[in-house]
């Protein structure tokens, strides 16, 4: 559900401050009651009487608080997975370090350095295991106003405060910086308490406890959004909805509003559901495959028969960039690819990847690999592709990228003169067309007769082990050899396959890539 924002006129700021204070007070009481195990029904009635508000206001607070609780629970699940992955990686590292110490002892070499590293690894393992036990027992821990700002009161000067009273002002503002009014399509304006129309008029129903100060309603006009106005207008289209035996005038979609204070100004964040936009793409017109790499986004367009028609790369640099900068860089690159998909009227295929567990093991891996993973923003990339493609009516499909780089380098790199990125993108595009990537005929030497019932990825896994250690540029040096028949077995067939004489030992790690043998 996209969110669009606009700044609000300052004549309603006092009212918004009062509303934020009210919603914040209700939220804190509700949070304590929910953690105590109370049901929302009894909580709602008590808070209505205590704060003199209607049930809809309490429900708005409940939906907002429920979202925060759900977010915390999901974050805890992610932390548990990352901690377990990190612990597993540390244990493997400790085992490897023990073996290295034994090897050094046999050679009568000094082991003091390795013993020191081993000691630190064990300390880190104990710390991570304690964190895991604590997290497994933890309940919902929510600090209104953020923990960072709360801890700032203990180091006032370091955090730019001259006194505790100055910090207290910021603390109270942070705890009352936003409130939400949940939408409902069965009411005019898509919301029961906050109604916006297509002319830019906004009317907010005042809670009973604030009627004496602000009246029954607070209204402003001239509310316009720089982006997303067309989708908000579509959501606000008047629609009649049946409720029981009667009908109610409502809107096409619910419209949820969140009021947010930033830098002394109040902003309106409006959430709307996007309409169902029919896609303009079809696999009959081909597919564009995308391969995200550290420094570029490679793409390849193939027709419906899987033949390469166009390719390219878009350079990106995500090193030492902020979240906003990464989003901007990826958005510009994705826009270029969407333009091509619109021109070809074809869907897009991307990899289905999850780097969360790999990133949890960064400390135990090599420095270049850790640096690459830490700057790899695949989740943000996939999110942007899906959201922007939906607005452009482009279909997006995520597929398993297993062996896509290997297949691309073995089958297509030399054939089309591609690099590793564009060749992998071509494999993804072909896989999006449900085309199978069988082994080249020359590779049949590694297939056993009993393998006929196995999946083709089994063979590619075997080839991957044989070519482990090959440099990527060596795949361009593909040699053609005639005379290797399918299912030939033994070292002799491998020597012929790799261009070696019968008396030359086979060195799979240093040889060039496999070539396609002519018939």
Secondary structure in CASP SS format (residue, H / E / C, confidence):
PFRMAT SS
TARGET T0000
AUTHOR 0000-0000-0000
METHOD secondary structure of the structure
MODEL  1
X C 1.00
X C 1.00
X E 1.00
X E 1.00
X E 1.00
X E 1.00
X E 1.00
X C 1.00
X C 1.00
X H 1.00
X H 1.00
X H 1.00
X H 1.00
X H 1.00
X H 1.00
X H 1.00
X H 1.00
X H 1.00
X H 1.00
X H 1.00
X H 1.00
X H 1.00
X H 1.00
X H 1.00
X H 1.00
X H 1.00
X H 1.00
X H 1.00
X H 1.00
X H 1.00
X H 1.00
X H 1.00
X H 1.00
X H 1.00
X H 1.00
X C 1.00
X C 1.00
X C 1.00
X C 1.00
X H 1.00
X H 1.00
X H 1.00
X H 1.00
X H 1.00
X H 1.00
X H 1.00
X H 1.00
X H 1.00
X H 1.00
X H 1.00
X H 1.00
X C 1.00
X C 1.00
X C 1.00
X H 1.00
X H 1.00
X H 1.00
X H 1.00
X H 1.00
X H 1.00
X H 1.00
X H 1.00
X H 1.00
X H 1.00
X H 1.00
X H 1.00
X H 1.00
X H 1.00
X H 1.00
X H 1.00
X H 1.00
X H 1.00
X H 1.00
X H 1.00
X H 1.00
X H 1.00
X H 1.00
X H 1.00
X H 1.00
X H 1.00
X H 1.00
X H 1.00
X H 1.00
X H 1.00
X H 1.00
X H 1.00
X H 1.00
X H 1.00
X H 1.00
X H 1.00
X H 1.00
X H 1.00
X H 1.00
X H 1.00
X H 1.00
X H 1.00
X H 1.00
X H 1.00
X H 1.00
X H 1.00
X H 1.00
X H 1.00
X H 1.00
X H 1.00
X H 1.00
X H 1.00
X C 1.00
X C 1.00
X C 1.00
X C 1.00
X C 1.00
X H 1.00
X H 1.00
X H 1.00
X H 1.00
X H 1.00
X H 1.00
X H 1.00
X H 1.00
X H 1.00
X H 1.00
X H 1.00
X H 1.00
X H 1.00
X H 1.00
X H 1.00
X H 1.00
X H 1.00
X H 1.00
X H 1.00
X H 1.00
X H 1.00
X H 1.00
X H 1.00
X H 1.00
X H 1.00
X H 1.00
X C 1.00
X C 1.00
X C 1.00
X C 1.00
X C 1.00
X C 1.00
X C 1.00
X C 1.00
X C 1.00
X H 1.00
X H 1.00
X H 1.00
X H 1.00
X H 1.00
X H 1.00
X H 1.00
X H 1.00
X C 1.00
X C 1.00
X C 1.00
X C 1.00
X C 1.00
X C 1.00
X C 1.00
X C 1.00
X C 1.00
X H 1.00
X H 1.00
X H 1.00
X H 1.00
X H 1.00
X H 1.00
X H 1.00
X H 1.00
X H 1.00
X H 1.00
X H 1.00
X H 1.00
X C 1.00
X C 1.00
X E 1.00
X E 1.00
X E 1.00
X E 1.00
X C 1.00
X E 1.00
X C 1.00
X C 1.00
X C 1.00
X C 1.00
X H 1.00
X H 1.00
X H 1.00
X E 1.00
X C 1.00
X C 1.00
X E 1.00
X E 1.00
X E 1.00
X C 1.00
X C 1.00
X C 1.00
X C 1.00
X C 1.00
X E 1.00
X E 1.00
X E 1.00
X E 1.00
X C 1.00
X C 1.00
X H 1.00
X H 1.00
X H 1.00
X H 1.00
X H 1.00
X H 1.00
X H 1.00
X C 1.00
X C 1.00
X E 1.00
X E 1.00
X E 1.00
X E 1.00
X C 1.00
X C 1.00
X C 1.00
X C 1.00
X C 1.00
X C 1.00
X C 1.00
X C 1.00
X H 1.00
X H 1.00
X H 1.00
X H 1.00
X H 1.00
X H 1.00
X H 1.00
X C 1.00
X C 1.00
X E 1.00
X E 1.00
X E 1.00
X E 1.00
X E 1.00
X E 1.00
X C 1.00
X C 1.00
X E 1.00
X E 1.00
X E 1.00
X E 1.00
X E 1.00
X E 1.00
X C 1.00
X C 1.00
X C 1.00
X E 1.00
X E 1.00
X E 1.00
X E 1.00
X E 1.00
X E 1.00
X E 1.00
X E 1.00
X C 1.00
X C 1.00
X E 1.00
X E 1.00
X E 1.00
X E 1.00
X E 1.00
X E 1.00
X E 1.00
X E 1.00
X C 1.00
X C 1.00
X C 1.00
X C 1.00
X C 1.00
X C 1.00
X C 1.00
X C 1.00
X C 1.00
X C 1.00
X H 1.00
X H 1.00
X H 1.00
X C 1.00
X E 1.00
X E 1.00
X E 1.00
X E 1.00
X E 1.00
X E 1.00
X C 1.00
X C 1.00
X C 1.00
X E 1.00
X E 1.00
X E 1.00
X E 1.00
X E 1.00
X E 1.00
X E 1.00
X C 1.00
X C 1.00
X C 1.00
X C 1.00
X C 1.00
X E 1.00
X E 1.00
X E 1.00
X E 1.00
X E 1.00
X E 1.00
X E 1.00
X E 1.00
X C 1.00
X C 1.00
X C 1.00
X C 1.00
X C 1.00
X C 1.00
X C 1.00
X H 1.00
X H 1.00
X H 1.00
X H 1.00
X H 1.00
X H 1.00
X H 1.00
X H 1.00
X H 1.00
X H 1.00
X H 1.00
X H 1.00
X H 1.00
X H 1.00
X H 1.00
X H 1.00
X H 1.00
X H 1.00
X H 1.00
X H 1.00
X H 1.00
X H 1.00
X C 1.00
X C 1.00
X E 1.00
X E 1.00
X E 1.00
X E 1.00
X E 1.00
X C 1.00
X C 1.00
X C 1.00
X C 1.00
X H 1.00
X H 1.00
X H 1.00
X H 1.00
X C 1.00
X C 1.00
X H 1.00
X H 1.00
X H 1.00
X C 1.00
X C 1.00
X H 1.00
X H 1.00
X H 1.00
X H 1.00
X H 1.00
X H 1.00
X H 1.00
X H 1.00
X C 1.00
X C 1.00
X C 1.00
X H 1.00
X H 1.00
X H 1.00
X H 1.00
X H 1.00
X H 1.00
X H 1.00
X H 1.00
X H 1.00
X H 1.00
X H 1.00
X H 1.00
X H 1.00
X H 1.00
X C 1.00
X C 1.00
X C 1.00
X C 1.00
X E 1.00
X E 1.00
X E 1.00
X E 1.00
X C 1.00
X C 1.00
X C 1.00
X C 1.00
X H 1.00
X H 1.00
X H 1.00
X H 1.00
X H 1.00
X H 1.00
X H 1.00
X H 1.00
X H 1.00
X H 1.00
X H 1.00
X H 1.00
X H 1.00
X C 1.00
X C 1.00
X C 1.00
X H 1.00
X H 1.00
X H 1.00
X H 1.00
X H 1.00
X H 1.00
X H 1.00
X H 1.00
X H 1.00
X H 1.00
X H 1.00
X H 1.00
X H 1.00
X C 1.00
X C 1.00
X C 1.00
X C 1.00
X C 1.00
X C 1.00
X C 1.00
X C 1.00
X H 1.00
X H 1.00
X H 1.00
X H 1.00
X H 1.00
X H 1.00
X C 1.00
X C 1.00
X H 1.00
X H 1.00
X H 1.00
X H 1.00
X H 1.00
X C 1.00
X C 1.00
X H 1.00
X H 1.00
X H 1.00
X H 1.00
X H 1.00
X H 1.00
X H 1.00
X H 1.00
X H 1.00
X H 1.00
X H 1.00
X C 1.00
X C 1.00
X C 1.00
X C 1.00
X C 1.00
X H 1.00
X H 1.00
X H 1.00
X H 1.00
X H 1.00
X C 1.00
X C 1.00
X C 1.00
X C 1.00
X C 1.00
X C 1.00
X C 1.00
X C 1.00
X C 1.00
X C 1.00
X C 1.00
X C 1.00
X C 1.00
X C 1.00
X H 1.00
X H 1.00
X H 1.00
X H 1.00
X H 1.00
X H 1.00
X H 1.00
X C 1.00
X C 1.00
X C 1.00
X C 1.00
X C 1.00
X C 1.00
X C 1.00
X C 1.00
X C 1.00
X C 1.00
X H 1.00
X H 1.00
X H 1.00
X C 1.00
X C 1.00
X C 1.00
X C 1.00
X C 1.00
X C 1.00
X C 1.00
X C 1.00
X C 1.00
END
